[in-house]
Amino acid sequence: MTTLVDIANASGRSFTTTLTRAEQREMGQFMTPPTIARFMAERLVAGPSQYHVRVLEPAAGGGILAAAVVEALLAKAPADRPGRIELMLYELDTRLIPNLRDLCLLMSQSSVLAGVEFDFVIENVDFLMSPLALSGEQLPGLVTISNPPFLKLNKTTDARARLHAYAVHGQPNIYALFMAATARLTAPGGRWCFITPRSWMAGEYFKAARHTLLRHLNIDSLHAFESRTEGFEEDAVLQETVIAWASGRATVEHGANIMVTRSQGGADLATAGVQALPVERVVGDDEHAMFSLPRDATNPFEGWTATLKTHGFEVSTGRVVAFRASEYIREYSGVGTVPLLWLQHVRQQQILWPVQKKREHILASAQSAWMLVPNAPMVVMRRFSPKEDERRVTCAAYLGQLPGDAIGLENHLNYIYRPGGHMTPAEARGLAAFLASSVVDAHFRALAGSTQVNATELRKLPFPPLAVLVHIGEIVGDFPSLNRIDQVVNVALTAQRPIEEATTA
């Protein structure tokens, strides 16, 4: 039997076949597969419904998510079914409106057969510019479901970013504005569900949006798609996506949990594992309020209060921006040049320079001095690593072995140093080994789906006592393998036996 979801899916797919790949990316919207639409809706409306349910899909597309919610509501037992459904669809693209109207008429027919009153309104406008979104006023009985567009906005020239400035910090993405604007509308007892890229969960750019969500919502459940290709496989979207379910803000009881599930894509949803994690393991309690998806309920960093700063270290980003420094960068060494390190020079636990690729030298002069750093021990790491890398952090202890009084670090590198002081070789080796360990790798993979480890996340990372890091550095040796690192670090952190036992090869 053809269902409402099937009809909406066919309509949406028919529309996307008329678009070029470039047009679809410019719109920033990709249709939700039926399996995932039903998965979102069923968890969203689980349990008894209020008599009057308002269903909002703020970026409707083909209407598949609204159709999935109406299907799920009508499939309930009569005692749990709403008496009235009021559907509100917002869609900016005029070409989709006729099919949405036809879909709503079919929903109305299905509702009448189930003994449920049904009303609908379709607004051919940008939801973020609508009076409803701008009001920020709670709507009783509101159930929001959305797969919003995702694309970056200019916060100074885009009216949507200016009007929703409460959710903007740095470079905004439009999907976070949809999340924040609808969160403000969700009353206690209301429900909210979004499928989006995972990037909102961490990073500075989404901090204001996260704060808005947490002011208005209790996050109840999260589902992570761990494949970057299987969430929107029909559209070939390369994103790690996450589904978030929430309820209108009420007092969070002490000891509350968030249900976390994971799958590769839509095909293995039925076998997805389930965790109940304490809220404090998922949502950070500091000013950044970052979300993570740890695999263990216990925190391996429990009790650690030290950070890079308390240990006297700082992390910075390489100062050499290639296109701005082109007049100083050289292909070959010469009078006054010093080494310039790029991504390709930083391997796991090893600096290899030169490698005869790109321009590996930079002129050290009075004009370029501001972009150079002292040639002294530090930890150098890639800001980005390939998704396929075994560890999220690729870093190495640099002990000052290259020639010159200064060196250049290209902007795609981060480096950890001791400002106003001198990092010892043991400190550098210990820090590099700890950051490349499996325990830190698990932390960063839980924190964000992105392959970037930014300076903010490094500054927030809890560290063991400095003496432990130094001890690791004294034991681990030069150019250690990842197995060797884990062996030494695990022994040092658990302190179950003398660290020297880890030196047995």
N, C-alpha and C positions, 0 to 999 in steps of 0.2 A: 504494500500500500504506500502511495506517495504521501509523505508527511509535509508539514509546514517547513521544517528544516530542509528537506530535499528541494522544495520549490524555491526557497530563498537561496540555497546554494547554487541551483541551476541558473537563477537570475544573476547572481553575483559573478559566477564564472563566465556567463555569456557576455557580461559587460567587460570583464578584464581581458577577454580575447580581442576586444576592439582597441586595446591600448598597446602602445609600444612599451618595451621595458623601461625606456627613459621616462615616458609619461607616468608610468606606475610609480617609479622612484620619486619623481617630482611631486606627485600627490602624497607619497609617503604612507599609502594605505594598502594593505594586503588582506585578502579575504580569509576568514577563519574557516578551517576545515570542519565538516559536520561533526566528526567524532569529538573534536575539542570543544565545539560550541555546546554540544549536549553535556559534556563533562563539566564545563563551567556552570551551565544553567542548573543542573541537578544539584550540585553542591550549594549553589547560591540560594535556592528556594527550598532546601530541605527543611522538614518540620512543618508544623501548622502555619497557615498564612493568615494575615489580617484580613478582615472582610473586604477592605478597599485597598488594592495594591496598585501603585503607580509604577509602571515599568518605563525606564528611560534608557534609550540607546543614543548617545550623543554624537556618534559618527557612524550612522547606520549602514552605509554601503548597500549591500543587498538585503539587509535586515535579518541575517541568519541568527544573530545572537538574541534579538527580540523574539524571533520565532521559536528558538530553543527554550526561552523562559516561558512563553505562553504555553508551549507543549508540555513543559514540566509542571506548570501550575494546573493545567486541565487534567493531567494524568493522576493527580492526587486523589485520595479517597474523598468522597463528598464532605466529610466532616472537617477535612484539612484544606479544602479548596476555598479560594476567595469567592466572595459574592459578586465582586466587581473588579474588572481589570481596566485600568486607564493607561493606554500606551502613548508614549511621547517619543517620536523619532525626529532626529535632526540630521539632515544630509545636505551638504553644500552643492554637490554635483546635480544639476537639473536633470541630466540624462537618467538618473536612477529613480526619480520621483514616481513616474507612472508604474513601474514594477513594485515599488514599495506600497503604493495605494492598492494595487491588486492583491498583494500579500496581506495587507491589513483587512481587506474584505473577506479573505479566506479565514483569517484568524477570528473575525467576528462571527462567521458562520459556525466555526468549531466551538466557540464559546457559547453561543446560543444553544447548540446541541447538548452542551454540558451543563446548561442551566446557569451560566455566568453572564452577567451584564458586561458589555465590552464597548469602550469608546476609544477613539484614537485621534491623534493630531500629528500631521507631518509638516515640519518646518523646513523649508528650503533655504536655510541660512547657516552660517558658521555658528555652531553652538557656543563657542567662546565669546562671540560678540552678542549673544542673545540676552534679553532681559533676565531670563532665568539664571543663566550662568553668572551674570554680573551682580545679581541680587545677593547671592550668598545666603539666602534664607532657607531654612530647613523645610522639607516637604514631608509631612507624615506619610508613612507607608511606602516611601520611595525605595525601589529596587533598581539599581543601576548596573548595567552590563556593557562592556565596551572593549573593542579592539581599535584603539585610536590611531590616527596617523602618527608616524614618527619621522620628524625632520627638525633640523635646527632652525631657530629663529634669531633674528637680530634684535636684541633687547632694547635698542634705542630707536629703531625705525619701525618695528612691527607693532601695530596697535594692540594685538592680542597680548604680547609680552608686557606692554605698558599697563593695560587694563587689569592684568593678573599679576602685577608686580609682587604681591604678597608671596607668590610661589617661584619667584625668579631670583637666582643667585648665580652670577657669572653667565655662561652661555646656556640659554634655555633650550629645551627640546619641547616641541608642541605636545607630545604625549603626556609629559608631566603636568602641563597646564590642564589638560582634560582630567587627569587624576585628581588634582587639587581642587578644581572648580566643582566637580561632582561630590567630592568628600564634604565640602562645605554645605551641600544640600541634603546630606544624609542625616535624618533625625534618629534619635534613640529608637531602636527596634527596626530601623531601615537596614537594607543590605546593599553591598557594593562589590563589584567584581571587575577586574581588568586583566587583560593579557597584553603584555608589553615586553620590550627589551629589558634585560635585567639591570641595566646601568643605573636606574633610579635608586637602587638599594645602597649605593656607596658613592663616594666622590663629592667634591665641593659643589659642583654645578647643580646638584639635586638637593642640596641641604635644605633650602627654603621649602621645596615641595614636600620633602619628608616631614618637616615640622608641621606643615599644614595637614598632611594626612594623619599624623599622630594626635593633633589637636581635635580632630573631628571623628576619627575612626578607631576602633579596636581591630587590629589585624588578627583574624581568626585562623586562616589557613594559607599556605603557600605551596605551589607546585612548580618545580623546576624542570624544564626540558633541557637535558644535559647534552643533547646533540645540537650543533649549531645549524643543522640543515633540516631536521625532521619536524620541527614545529609548524612551519609553513612550507612543507615540501613542494606543494604544487606551484608555489610562487618563487621557489629557489631563494628564499631569504636566508642570508648568512648572519644569524643572530642567536645568541642564547636568550631564550625567552622564559618568562615566569608568569604564572597566574597568581593573583592575590585576591583573597576573599576577605571581606571585613564587614563589621556591623557598626551602626551609629554609636558614637562615643557614649560610654557609660563608665562607671567606676570599674577599674580593673582589679579583680581580687588578687590578693597575694598568692603566689604559687600558680597563677594561670599559665596555660600552655598554648602554644601555637602548633597546629597540625601541619607537618611538612611531608610532602610526597615528592617523588622524583620518577621520571621516565625519560627514555631517549626521545620519544615523540608521541604521536597519537596512537600508534599501533600497539604499544605495550602498556597503555594506561591500566588495563585490567590487572596487571601483575606488578604495578608500582608499589614499592615499599612505603610504609607509614611510620613516621616518628612523631612523638609528642615532646616538643622541646620547650623548656621554660622560656617565657618571654624575654628574660634578661640574657639568654644565650643567643637570641635572634636579633633583638633590637638594642643598640648601644644606648647607654644612659647618659652620654655626655652631650656636648653642644652639637656634635655632628649627626647623632642619631642614625648611624649607619646600620643597615640590615646585613645579616649573614645567614648562611644556610649550612651550619656545621653538621657533620655526620655523627658526632657524639654529643650526648646530653651533658657530659662533664667537660669542664674547661681546662685544657692542659696548661693554661697560663694562670690558673687560680692562685691568688695570693701574690702575684708579681705586680709591683707598683712602679718599677723602674721603666723609663723610656730612654730613647737616645739622648734627650736633653738632660735628664737627671744623671746620666753617665758622662755628661760633658761633651757629647757629640752633636753634630748637626748634619742634616741632609740637604743637599742643594741639587739643582739641575745644571747640567753643563751649560756654560755661557756662550759657546760658539754656535751661533745660528748661521749656517753655511751661506745662505744668500746675502746676508747682511755683512758677513766677514770675508767675502770673496777676494777683496783686494789684499788680504793678509795670508790667505791659504795658498800653499805651494805644493806642486807636484813632487818636487825633489828637495832634499836638504840643501841648505846653503848658509851663507853668513847670516847669523842672527835668527835662524829658525830653530824651533823646538818641536818635539813630537805632538801630534794631534790625534787623539783617540776617537774613533767612531764605534758604532755598534759592532762592526765585524771584528774589532780588536778584542772585544770582551767575550771570552768563552767561559764556560763554567769552571770557576776556580783558577783561571789562568788568563793573563794578559799576553796576547801575541801581537807584537809590533816590531817591524813593519810586516804587512802581508801583501804589499805591492798592489793594493786596490784603493781606488779613489785618491784623494790628495791627503797625505799623511803627515804633513808638516805645516806649521803656522809661524809666521814672522813674529818674533817677540820684540816689540818696540814700545815707546812711550804711548803711542796711539792705541795699541792693541793690548796693553798690559791689563786693562780692566776685565778682559774676557779670559785671562789665563789664571791658573791656580798654582800654588807652590808645589814643586816636585818633591812631595813628602808622602809617607805612608797614608793610605786611605783605602776605603772599599769602593770599588767602581762597579756599577750595575747597569744593566739594560733597563730602560723604562718600558720597553715592549719586548715580549718574547713570543715566538710562534706558539700557537695553541697546542701543537703536538709536542712541545718540549716537556721533558719528564718533570721539571720543576718550574713553578711560576716565576721564581726569582733566578735570574742568571747573573752571577756576580763573581768578583775575584778580589782577593787581597792584593793591592798594589803597594809595593814596598819601596818605591822611589828608584827603581833600577834603570830607568831610561835617562838619556843624557839631558843636561840643561838644568837651569835653576827653576824653570816653570814648565808646565805642559798645558795643552789645550784639551778640553773635553767638549765634544759636540753635544748639541741640545737634546739628543735622544738618549743621553746617559744621565744617571743620577750618581752622586758620590757622597759618601759619608766621611767626615773628617772631624778633627778636634779644633774648633776655632780658638785662636789665641794660644794654642798649645801644640803638642806633638803626639800623634797616635803611635803607639809602639807596634812593632811587627806582630807580637802575640795578640794584641787587641784587634788588629786588622784581620789576621787569620781567624780568630775566634768569631768576630762579627760575620765574616764572609761564610764561614761554615754554618753558623746558626741560621743565617738568612736562607741558605740553600738546603736546610734540613727538611725532612718530610713533615715535621710538626709545624713549621712555618708555612710550608707549601699548602698544607691542609687548611690553615687559617686563611690564607689569601684566596684560595679557591672557594671557600665558603663565603668570603666577604663579597666577591664580585665575579660576574661572568666574564668581565673584560680581561684581556691579556696585559693590561697596563697595571703596574704597581706604582702608584704615585707617591709624591713626597708626603702628602697628608697621611696616607695610610701607614707609611714608614714611621712617621712621628708618633702616631697613636699606638704602634705595635708594642705590647708589653715585652720586656726583656728580663732575663734572669739577672742575678747580681753580677757586677762587673768581674768579680773574682772568678766566677764560673766561666764567663766568656774568655777571659785570659787563659784559664786552665785548658779550655777547649783548643785555643790557639797554640798553646805550648805542646799539645799532644797530637793534633791532627796532621801536622806536617805540611809540606808544599804540594800543591796540585793534587789534593785528595779526590778520590772518586766519591760519588754520591753514597755508595754503600759504606765507605769508610766514614764519611761525615755522619751518617745516621748512627753508625755504631758508636762513635765517640760522643756525639751530642746526646743520644738517648741515655747512655750511661751517666753522663755529667748531669743531666736534668733529673733523672730518677734517683741518683745517688744510692743505688742499691748495692753497688760494689765499687771498689777503687777504680778511678778512671784509667789507671795504668793498665788494667786488664784489657781495655779496648785496644791496646797496642799490639796484642797478639795477632799475628797475621794468619 
